Amino acid sequence: MEQFLKWLAGLGPGEGQAGEKLRFEFSSLPGGTLALLSIAATVAILFLVFYLYKKDARRLSPAKRSLLAFLRLMALASIALLLLEPTLVKVRKSIRPGEVIVLLDASQSMGHLDSYAHSEKESDSWKAIGVEDPSTMSRFGLSIHLLKTKDILNTLAKKNLVRVRLFGEGSRPAPEKQEREKGKESKTTKASKEVGGKKLGKDQVRLGRLPPPPVLDWDAMKPTEGGTNLTTSLRQALDAVRSARVAGVILLTDGRVNLGGRPEEAGAILARKNIDKVYVVGVGDPREAWIVSLSDLQAPEKVFKGDPVPVSVRVQSQGYPLQQVEVRLMERSEGGRKTLATKRVELGGDQPSVTVKFPPQKLEKEGEHVLEVELGPPEGEDFDRERHRIVHRVQVLTSTLDVLVIAGSPTFEYRLVKTQLQRDDTVKVACWLQSAEKGFPQEGNVSLRALPKDPKELDEWDVIVFLDPDPRSIPLEFSQMVERAVSERGTGLWWVMGDKFSLSAIQPDSSLKPLVDLLPIVPDLPSAEREIGYGRFFRTAWPWHLTTEGKRHRSLRLVSSPEANEQIWGLLPGFHWSFPVLRKKPAAFVLIDHPNDAFMVGGQRRPILATQFVGAGRVSYSGTDETYRWFGVMEPAFNRYWLKGLRFLSEGRLTAGSGRYKLGLSLTKVTLGKEVEIFLRALNENFEPLIAEDVPVRVQGPKGSSFEVRLKPLASGEGRYRGAFRPTGTGTWTVTAMSGDGAGKPVTFEVQRSKLESRGPMDRAGLQRLAKTAGGEFLMPDHLADRVAGIPSRSRTSVYAFPFPLWDNWFSLALVVFFLTLEWILRKRFDLI
């Protein structure tokens, strides 16, 4: 019958959906007095029909009279039905649910373990919900255990929609388990789909019932957030459900707020929303933990072989009285761990922290050295690798520096630089004097017969120095090869301007144009053409003016004392001539500029010495070739200036390596929870940029686990790739390029916990103030299950009725005509007409 009525109303067989109901009703059914009159009229019509057929059809048999009466009554009944307007109504129920927000603190402080040694009340509360020993579980683990037990989420879902969110610096939805079957949707997802072409929205659920609680992926939740901003997190969580009515907020946290507003401000946010129930569950030991820890290890990341390595570290104490602890500096290698120095310090009580400075250490072996500072904890405190040990890696750079000097002519600068480098035992130098006659033996520790012809020969040199080079005898192919060596393989480049060839070298059609483009400055060609020429001389000796960057830059540190270093630079003989510069490039650092404002262009002083990073390498620019004037006055300053500058440029090569695969990282020390970017410069067997859809690298964690990250090409240039991932634990991580021939030097980085998320007690007082301001309640963990049942329902049910008339169609009219026609035919046949 239902299918017939649906057909009659014009509904297809599939239009009825789950949760919808059909009902039959009369749209014009009279009521009150009109209903009584209608009944009376119906009785009168029945009597009239009976009377007429009894009088007019006396000669017919009772059966024929009854048939005619029946047909007349059916015709009249059909007309009466049309007047009553029979209608099929489709009824649909929708629930606009209220919501309960569960906020779980996922900051790094929630990863701490508490002793509960002096907090029996808190310990007993956790034991009451099935935790045998709360000191063996982290605060985050205890929170998850609380939500998983006592059927809390299911109880909440009976009255309202449940949303679980993690928070730290901000809030985000907690991860849910994905359906394994492709194309399969969860009930919650289906509940927010479009129905009958009308979109109900994500916060409106049809079918007249609430969705089940979310199926959370507990294993994917980690306390990795580097800060706790409770006010921002609450605003974001409430904004996400702005159109819904919030029945309750449950907050699980240790209360260690270190960003944003105070706990009272967070409570005020909840109070303004008029939320029915606010429950704040404190997680952690409210008493101050008795611990000692290490922090702020200070040591250089790169040193040259034989240079002293200063190491200092900060030791902190919490809760302990004044006592002595032992701090050890060790070096870790494949052969084991070796103690380099030991110190005993007093701290605690009124002296909660102290800085320990170890004697400077000399690391003679080239390569990477792993230094560890370890703290012996007091009696009663177990050794914790995270608190009591800090690892630091030091790269010991080779003491031999390979330098190629290319000079246009034997200027004073060339002669002194060449001589001093030859005398230095830590430098291997080869010179190529362009003005020398053919067959003239080139000077240096290594005598060249020709310039390098391929990348392999060029890679023998760490730094290439161009002293006023002559572009006429340098082929364009050589310049292009040097440009690739600098940007792709980290070779250092030092360009020194002179008044003989530099003007022609910077011309747009010069063979040295690829190298000029690498310089950290833009030359002022028109001014140079006016200032440079035979017969021009400059009387004034301008002093060397260090910029703020220059005063800090280690390549210009002639002596260790900053004050004495600045005085020495002021005493050095000045320069008379400098090359005109239009401006510095955006990424450049100007270390020395012209002291005279008359040489300013665009509000900036003329750069005399500038440097910048170009790809994997480093490039320095000297706007004058008059440092030779220092030699007769202060020879050590001349030597240190050139050696320190060359060492600085060579570090790009040393950190990049000369292999075909060069890895780089956005950070070498990263806070847990932050993303690390991986950069790769990849070359093929011919030292040309590698072209590929992606390049895999292997990432190994501190506990031996490893996985693959695929790097995608960068738009900035061929052969360069980028990828990113988020470390999940503290310690040393290693990234290795997975090239076919095994080439590529691994890079390492340290993941540390956020300093904001330092170990500390649960802030019970702050959480109690939050709950009071919000009009809520601060709870012990075992009381939460009893309270959630009292959170009221804020869900609203809406009923939608869709009428489909049954009378306004051809079938109804045909039915009336059918009965009237049939009666007329029979009356004709029975001779009643």
Steps between C-alpha positions, in 0.01 A plus 500: 500500500783738586657451159162572333458822697858606415424434135178697527688795658761493225782369722753258358568172679844621621404845627424389852821509706607340824353674801206650305135405557187527281154581636157545338281797589208718372611858449142642497339284763229717665489547873256619766145592383597454138598144576158430659324651201716292266404183685133595490526570125666164445218318686241695302667411170509133596131509590416687179687251280328212679157664466537587129606155395228343713234712330629510139625142471222298658481262206878417525633226715659595836847411364469741207363776720792448743755514215364826369487646850858392562623665177316823586648499848854432366471792259382726779773366732766575232374858474504529882862377504598762248344766718687370808834520304670171596879552533804277551746674740871415523632576851869553564662557841833679541700564811714810537724365771640676797870446543743403771863605448771286655835685501808286560830673575763373250788728604840354579458547875226234477769251402661520845472230763419598860609318813186569711726422797342774712160518327303201627161656417585540132662156486194334654274679252684344206504159667121523538461493122729203446853646491717274712794741527447855363872576527566261209272686257542845352242768559382460143473124540294542816264739319445252218442220752234716668315562173518136393365365827170551679318531166533880514479573127204264450314662789555846353387384153158394628386863533735711288751489220850438640803684364846410633777752433869511584652831602834666562592822324160463332231233477429245228267200461627179653594241233232241425546153357434480128267237354704220345251421229533734206192713455348399833373787711455515872157566646611844613614588149178375343299702748633827363446426131241668280146367524251536216707773341495709820829537682447471872851602595774340700334574834153375413427128514205338329327168566377623836794372701847618607815353350715267707812636677811544282728200458830661597844391388662500843837380365528805273470743792831626639579783746727695264369858513775750588280731706166527683266782400173421670313818403573465128424128509161558663407771251591276208302208644191715559528666159500156339150435644371856487160408353436223752382519859779387733371292787834448670878537487736246656862611538779252580830680566785552743433874489855599407396795286799683351347689205199728463280612788474380858270213606243754624476647149432154360226458761347833401478383137297198610283709734398735217377202296247397771607137481297273727782290640876564513719233655874553548700184575850559635760252376835462674658536842419841654806487722834627370716217369848452645721494191828624358549560128736632231426775248656765275813318387731751331769378260602577140357281225808532275866541590826453313733223590700582812282793607378493863132416553339681795201321655259632763165375629233614743404273793161555666356369825138490613382406847839385634693674778858618433713200400783393267451332163752373245500612138709316240611597148547194280569414139310217335652296219472152353742377764282622784485807722803684634489752785668828407431704816309478829372773731313500831269792569273605785142596427152481652312700761564870437728416205269318255735517202869531418702516177780245467796590276729216397865550401530554119555171317714442190355261243780387271313257276320645200131426453203490735548471876213420736530671837276410792446682827360270767368582845511257789159534675477510881419188696136403458461649152528257211718588201287651223668526160283793406578706811846384594681483164550746213661405169689750284672436167815684397634494145882514496599648168814408312802712574616497136329753276526465121489842331513591131602863431426646155648847445491728196838656574775486768361779721629569851191324636572189294869484599439525875196271507686235300810525718317480832286204392809314381662550840199368694525125570119468515448626145572340163492772237522499123523826303399577144644832390323591180759752386786246518659398174429159353724239660564713809489275809201599710565566870361330808542177696350332196601619152219502246549443129140594419178595666273211607320353199217303668303497826716222646819707465324811627374314809863469620478864617306618805511871415565688175630857528464737205739796538398760240460226234543564127186371319683473165694185594226322696250305287129525573483122557747530788290774665189287467679201651615711798146637544362144529778400739410790730123465494476120485811364671585772751829629356591840645548806277686821590493780244740792550443811286791685337537803280649316200263223385194513726318755284516272197425194714159634606384588149180321386686316222792396722598132525498550877133605507381173671737575791414869519136395543599311815647805672311643801494845338375659179788697337439859392627479143446867395680632810782250455555617143534858629726420797738240353764596248870559445634807676236499772623510858339524844669693778282419801555180697160398631487297827348153513150540645350178640123477488299347784508168312873540441573549868331168576630303202769248594692542176587859605595409857876574492525461880264337750396817685225693314623833637861434409396369158317824424803702605730299271273558202514871576882496493540313171609706197198605300404456136507770231284347228189282497278371223164679457197299612137565414358300792543184703286197419212409736668191648843663540677602821714813480794460739699813411357811337640833385528748789423803280133582449588659167522148358147408609257374236131460573554578870761223539874532533721342236587139597874432529475143625181294467406134504200280428398137471441378146346154489737267682793744485611835634614805304699800626558829322785747565453840343867591531836322461693705752531272803867459398554838673458322835799274443771746593310627805319196644592178318306271743180691426552451126559125545198450730270699275574286197516166682178557697321618187614194303405266787154653515449450125627143516239394755234489230707236323573306815141488614375423149757240410616442144270206433211504258241502780497794743248495784395800702258568783296802598614452862777309676325535836123479503234506768284191520178554308653731239538403136845437348561580135744284302679647199697301245730604218538196272729454200522211257815307400603785268470757781193647334174576690300184563152503344245279681137508619618450857809388691481281814699561817523278804419648844617312808368584846682487835356157587604327177172541315531619141271605220514652156421859402460584132624842397328689220671727244527869579390756245814706567729276297568155359674254726355649820241320712308563819296302751391531862398288795425545869725312749310304761765468770801669655861404425726480198345451154692413185405569138678308221466536123403168338699533177569205274875503561476574870632854459390769736609608844245450782385801699386496859288722719395505863139504616450656841203565717362851507648718773152641555380148581748439781428245764287628785201420720138508400365852558205405716441853629488642147259231383275558799487872417416413140213274606364758744509782242324280244229402747618140480664246726855377559497119516721216607532241220277238666209746531469578130297191406229589752476860380471441124165328541362829633588704191162594348397450141513814287384318189190622315273284284340648189213331312454566128174405319488472119135461368424317173125545397315187388180676376642744250578254222340321207440178695259666748295657223499175303369314806197732534427481128534121511234451768257751348540354149457143620183594692356682194568197274325263745203732547465518118518123478238457775265746324518755780580786258 
